[in-house]
Amino acid sequence: MKAVRTADTIRRLEADHIVQFYRRAPVVFALGQGSRLYDLDGRPFLDLVSGAGTAALGHAHPRLASVIAEQARTLLQPSNLYYQPFQGELASRLAGLTGLPRVFFSNSGTEAVETALKLARRYWHTRGETGRTEIVALEHAFHGRTLGSLSVTWEERYRRPFAPLLGGIKFVPPNDPDRLLAAVSSSTAAIIFEPVQGDGGMRPLTPAFAQAAERARAATGALLIADEVQCGLGRTGHALHSLALELRPDLVAVGKGLGAGLPIAATLASEAVAETVAYGDHGCTQGGNLITCRAALVFLDELENGLLAHVRRAGAHLEQGLRALSRKHEMIIDIRGAGLMWGIELPGDAAPVVEAALHRGLLIHRHLAAPAVVRLLPPLTISEAELDEALEILDAALGAAPAAVDTGAA
Ligand SMILES: *Cc1c(COP(=O)(O)O)cnc(C)c1O
């Protein structure tokens, strides 16, 4: 496809008309292929951001593209007032993969979390415990940007400009079982956590902490909500990372990779939670439309046809390479993650490393909520050769940027 505008025009139009929530890197992408993006001049970039984890099958996946095109010619959305051919099928596939039998579709991760929070409220309301509304969440958590999910998000900078948010939220440190058990009581409606914390610093929860969450539920009845929008559906080599931790959440939010680039998210629920709702309690006009359901079905086909095993192999390969990098570069404080979801913690702001990588043709990311952590979220389909190429560029970028990182310069 030929770009009709120059990079300068595109940047000027945005500067004049886009609400400035995102400080974009100075590059315009109009084409993708597999694990690579191309700028307007055709310069290739190896993509270890993959649309913040959405392009799980890489870019321009041939079967995904043809299924989307076919569905676009057929029907997009008759509305959720009627049956359509694919929602039930997708829900049953998700149920089979995750063990949670009920599904509600929405368009984004924050909506999936919002739905989980509302279902937790609905559950206690239906059971006559209308005052049971407290939520226990984790420090460094990221759950989204709408008011409910923002209320359980840790980063003060995200929350403060939009106060007051939901009341009754208690934050406890991740991986501190005693603090969790002390915080949960018979007033706790739910405990919400990311099994691998993403934007807040790529931090996996420990099995001991997962066991404590299970114990807290057993003791108090508090529901467990796993936010697997980033770490679920294959990202760590498991259908859900909760399964790897032997957690049995009552509610799970998934999103990001589910539509392999199209906006679809889902809230998965146990029968005990789902049976407490009534018709009309909640809804989502565009949720689960045909084109996004079909994209998700293609994604699940791939996941079940060898992609999970590929992620485990490629993830182990990436981990090995990152550990070698951390032995070589003294400034690396920690390497954390699972599968194809990794963080590299540096002594200061990682922005110079991200920029040095961009100059060398590698896309990596550092989040405002954890600015010292380089975030790696490659497409799940990335090859080991491409990972080796990425590691080589990372090596050079780390070598080029240490002075800036040490002083914490942005
Ligand atoms: C990205 C993310 C969200 C929010 O998803 P959106 O699609 O941006 O609304 C929620 N939870 C987690 C764990 C995420 O990584």
PDBQT file of the ligand as one rigid body, heavy atoms in Angstrom, charges set to zero:
ROOT
HETATM    1  C1  LIG A 501      -3.251  -3.810  28.653  1.00  0.00    +0.000 C 
HETATM    2  C2  LIG A 501      -3.840  -4.291  29.939  1.00  0.00    +0.000 A 
HETATM    3  C3  LIG A 501      -5.137  -3.910  30.334  1.00  0.00    +0.000 A 
HETATM    4  C4  LIG A 501      -5.956  -2.912  29.567  1.00  0.00    +0.000 C 
HETATM    5  O1  LIG A 501      -6.254  -3.335  28.281  1.00  0.00    +0.000 OA
HETATM    6  P1  LIG A 501      -6.835  -2.284  27.213  1.00  0.00    +0.000 P 
HETATM    7  O2  LIG A 501      -7.152  -3.131  26.028  1.00  0.00    +0.000 OA
HETATM    8  O3  LIG A 501      -5.754  -1.266  26.967  1.00  0.00    +0.000 OA
HETATM    9  O4  LIG A 501      -8.025  -1.654  27.826  1.00  0.00    +0.000 OA
HETATM   10  C5  LIG A 501      -5.645  -4.461  31.494  1.00  0.00    +0.000 A 
HETATM   11  N1  LIG A 501      -4.932  -5.332  32.227  1.00  0.00    +0.000 NA
HETATM   12  C6  LIG A 501      -3.695  -5.720  31.879  1.00  0.00    +0.000 A 
HETATM   13  C7  LIG A 501      -2.967  -6.720  32.707  1.00  0.00    +0.000 C 
HETATM   14  C8  LIG A 501      -3.102  -5.193  30.733  1.00  0.00    +0.000 A 
HETATM   15  O5  LIG A 501      -1.847  -5.549  30.415  1.00  0.00    +0.000 OA
ENDROOT
TORSDOF 0
